[in-house]
Amino acid sequence: KLYIKHQKRGQDLYINLIDDKIKMYLSKKSCKETTCDIAKNIYVVATNGNIFPCVRFVADGDDAPYIIGNINKGLYPKKLLELQHFMQTDKPECKDCTIKDRCLGNSCGCISYSTTGSLFGLSPLVCEHERAVIAIADEIGKELDRKSTRLNSSHTDISRMPSSA
């Protein structure tokens, strides 16, 4: 209610859980295209020279998972191929899910790794969290569209946002 109140008044209030889900819907792009930068736009170098595909993977030691290279040895093609495979495929559990493109559980390798130990894992808790957040964001988007706020300036009809699951 606070978020809607601020938006109706034209006051900025950024709540990433809501804003990002609405933007995902409006842009018609997937989370992987817009939020996950794994080995695309970000490379992180640890103090020992190891290169990681995202800051969330940085760890000490040479046996840390998802080291994609070393500044003295170069990039490791097999690791990069694994990351490319992750970015190009949906998790089998997400295949028929209607919200998979807006869901961080399907799209964020770091969340998958931190909750399951694998890029390709899916945490049931993350899945339920994403379902709840997307349902809330969709309801807020519909309410804001009805109230003719700044979100209405998009060429996309928010009123056609999916109903809560």
C-alpha positions as CSV (number, residue, x, y, z in Angstrom):
1,K,0.0,0.0,0.0
2,L,2.9,2.4,0.8
3,Y,4.5,1.6,-2.6
4,I,1.2,2.3,-4.5
5,K,0.7,5.5,-2.4
6,H,4.1,6.8,-3.3
7,Q,3.7,5.9,-7.0
8,K,0.3,7.6,-7.3
9,R,1.8,10.7,-5.8
10,G,4.7,10.6,-8.3
11,Q,7.2,10.0,-5.5
12,D,10.0,7.7,-6.2
13,L,10.2,4.6,-4.0
14,Y,12.3,1.8,-5.3
15,I,11.7,-1.6,-4.0
16,N,13.7,-4.0,-6.3
17,L,11.4,-7.0,-5.5
18,I,8.5,-5.1,-7.0
19,D,10.1,-2.8,-9.6
20,D,12.3,-5.5,-11.2
21,K,9.4,-7.9,-11.6
22,I,7.2,-5.2,-13.2
23,K,10.0,-4.1,-15.5
24,M,10.6,-7.7,-16.5
25,Y,7.0,-8.0,-17.5
26,L,7.0,-4.7,-19.4
27,S,10.2,-5.3,-21.2
28,K,9.2,-8.8,-22.3
29,K,12.8,-9.9,-21.6
30,S,13.9,-12.6,-19.3
31,C,15.9,-12.2,-16.1
32,K,18.8,-13.9,-17.8
33,E,18.8,-11.3,-20.5
34,T,18.6,-8.3,-18.1
35,T,19.8,-9.2,-14.6
36,C,22.3,-12.0,-14.8
37,D,25.7,-10.9,-15.9
38,I,27.5,-14.2,-15.2
39,A,30.6,-14.1,-17.4
40,K,29.1,-11.5,-19.7
41,N,29.6,-8.1,-18.4
42,I,31.4,-8.9,-15.1
43,Y,34.6,-10.7,-14.4
44,V,35.9,-10.6,-10.9
45,V,39.6,-11.1,-10.0
46,A,40.4,-12.4,-6.5
47,T,43.6,-11.3,-4.7
48,N,45.3,-14.6,-5.8
49,G,44.6,-13.9,-9.5
50,N,41.7,-16.3,-9.9
51,I,38.9,-15.0,-12.2
52,F,35.3,-15.6,-11.3
53,P,32.1,-15.0,-13.4
54,C,30.4,-12.9,-10.7
55,V,31.3,-11.3,-7.3
56,R,29.1,-13.8,-5.5
57,F,31.4,-16.7,-6.5
58,V,34.6,-15.2,-5.2
59,A,36.3,-17.6,-2.7
60,D,39.8,-18.3,-1.4
61,G,41.8,-21.1,-2.7
62,D,42.4,-22.7,-6.1
63,D,39.7,-25.4,-5.6
64,A,36.8,-22.9,-5.4
65,P,34.0,-23.8,-7.7
66,Y,33.4,-21.7,-10.8
67,I,36.9,-20.3,-11.2
68,I,36.8,-19.5,-14.9
69,G,40.5,-18.6,-15.2
70,N,43.5,-17.0,-13.7
71,I,45.3,-13.8,-14.7
72,N,48.5,-15.7,-15.2
73,K,47.0,-18.8,-17.0
74,G,44.1,-17.2,-19.0
75,L,40.5,-18.3,-19.1
76,Y,39.4,-21.9,-18.8
77,P,37.2,-22.8,-21.9
78,K,35.4,-25.7,-20.2
79,K,34.2,-23.5,-17.4
80,L,33.1,-20.9,-19.8
81,L,31.1,-23.5,-21.8
82,E,29.4,-24.6,-18.6
83,L,28.3,-21.0,-17.9
84,Q,27.2,-20.5,-21.5
85,H,25.1,-23.7,-21.2
86,F,23.5,-22.3,-18.0
87,M,22.7,-19.0,-19.7
88,Q,21.1,-20.7,-22.8
89,T,18.9,-23.3,-21.0
90,D,16.1,-23.4,-18.5
91,K,16.3,-25.8,-15.6
92,P,14.2,-28.9,-16.2
93,E,12.0,-28.1,-13.3
94,C,11.2,-24.7,-14.8
95,K,10.5,-25.9,-18.3
96,D,6.7,-25.5,-18.2
97,C,6.5,-22.7,-15.5
98,T,4.6,-19.6,-16.6
99,I,6.9,-17.3,-14.7
100,K,10.3,-18.8,-15.5
101,D,11.5,-15.7,-17.5
102,R,10.8,-13.4,-14.5
103,C,12.1,-15.8,-11.9
104,L,15.5,-15.4,-10.3
105,G,15.4,-19.1,-9.3
106,N,15.6,-20.1,-13.0
107,S,17.8,-17.2,-14.0
108,C,20.4,-16.3,-11.4
109,G,23.3,-18.7,-11.2
110,C,24.5,-17.1,-8.0
111,I,21.2,-17.7,-6.2
112,S,21.1,-21.3,-7.6
113,Y,24.7,-21.9,-6.4
114,S,24.3,-20.3,-3.0
115,T,21.0,-22.3,-2.3
116,T,21.8,-25.6,-3.9
117,G,25.6,-25.8,-4.5
118,S,25.1,-25.9,-8.3
119,L,24.3,-23.5,-11.1
120,F,21.7,-25.9,-12.3
121,G,20.0,-26.5,-8.9
122,L,16.6,-25.2,-7.9
123,S,15.7,-24.4,-4.3
124,P,12.0,-25.0,-3.6
125,L,12.1,-22.1,-1.1
126,V,13.4,-19.7,-3.8
127,C,10.8,-21.0,-6.2
128,E,8.0,-20.3,-3.7
129,H,9.5,-16.9,-2.9
130,E,9.6,-15.9,-6.5
131,R,6.0,-17.0,-7.1
132,A,4.8,-14.9,-4.2
133,V,6.9,-11.8,-5.2
134,I,5.7,-12.0,-8.8
135,A,2.1,-12.4,-7.8
136,I,2.4,-9.3,-5.5
137,A,4.2,-7.3,-8.2
138,D,1.5,-8.2,-10.8
139,E,-1.2,-7.1,-8.5
140,I,0.6,-3.8,-7.8
141,G,1.2,-3.3,-11.5
142,K,-2.6,-3.8,-12.2
143,E,-3.5,-1.4,-9.4
144,L,-1.0,1.3,-10.7
145,D,-2.3,0.9,-14.2
146,R,-5.9,1.4,-13.0
147,K,-4.7,4.5,-11.2
148,S,-3.0,5.9,-14.3
149,T,0.4,6.4,-12.8
150,R,3.8,6.9,-14.5
151,L,3.9,3.2,-15.3
152,N,1.1,3.8,-17.7
153,S,3.5,5.7,-20.0
154,S,4.7,2.3,-21.3
155,H,3.3,1.0,-24.6
156,T,2.6,-2.3,-22.8
157,D,-0.8,-2.8,-21.2
158,I,-0.2,-3.5,-17.6
159,S,-3.8,-4.5,-17.1
160,R,-3.1,-7.7,-18.9
161,M,-0.5,-8.8,-16.4
162,P,-1.0,-12.4,-15.4
163,S,-3.4,-13.1,-12.5
164,S,-1.8,-14.2,-9.2
165,A,-1.0,-17.9,-9.2
